[in-house]
Amino acid sequence: MRKIIVGAMVSMDGVMQAPGGPREDPTNGFKFGGWVMPYFDEVFREEVDRLLDRKSDLLLGRKTYEIFAAYWPYYDENASEGGIAKLFKEIRKYVVSRSGEVDTSWQASVLLRDLGDVKQLKQEYGPDLVTQGSTELVHALLANDLVDAMKIFTVPAVLGGGKKLFADGSAPHSFKLISSRVSPTGILIGHYERDGEIKIGDTALDSPSKREIARQERMKREG
C-alpha cells in the first residue's frame, strides 16, 4: 500500500498559490507570484530533494500538472545528468482530471479520472505518492482521509489571500512531527505523519465561576 504525502510551500497565513513566479497562477488577481523564490537556499534545496526522489511518484491536479509539463521538460533540457528536471522526466506522474481533457504526452504521465482512481492506486504496491501544489486535489485528499503525511515549508511572509493549503472539511486527525529544520532564510520545514485521532484536553475549573456559567449561557443563546 502506498502512502500519500502532501508536499507544500505555504506562507504564514497558509497560502500556497504561485510560489514559483508571477505567471504561474494569477487566478483571482493574485499578485504575489514568485513569493517563495527570494527565500530559496541550500537547506531548502536539500529538503526538496529529500521529498522528491526516485523512490516516489508525483500526484498532481490538472492545473499544477500543466504548469510542470510546460516548464520542466524545457528547463535544463540539454543537461546530461542530475537535476530536478531530469528527475521529473523519469519518475511517474499521475494527474487527476475530472474532465479528462489534459495532454499527458509528457514522458511517464498517467491520467486518473477521479478520487476513486486515486484510492485504487493507493492500495497498490509501489512508490509513495507526493503532491506538489494542486490545491483542489489536496483539499479533496484531506477531506476523504487519504493523506498519510505532510512536509510543509512555511515561508516567513503573510500574503493576505490566495489559494490555501487547508480548507474546512478536512478529516480530523492528530499529526506527529517526525523531523524539522530551519533554513538560513527563515523557512520552517516540518515533516508530519498521522498520529491517530484528535487528542482533547480541558482547562475548566472543577467548579465553574458564576461568570463562567453566565458566559456559557450567553454562548448558547448566541448559537
Beta strands, then each sheet from edge to edge (+ up, - down):
strand 1: 4-11
strand 2: 56-61
strand 3: 93-96
strand 4: 109-112
strand 5: 128-132
strand 6: 149-155
strand 7: 175-182
strand 8: 188-194
sheet 1: 4+ 3+ 2+ 5+ 1+ 6+ 8- 7+
end
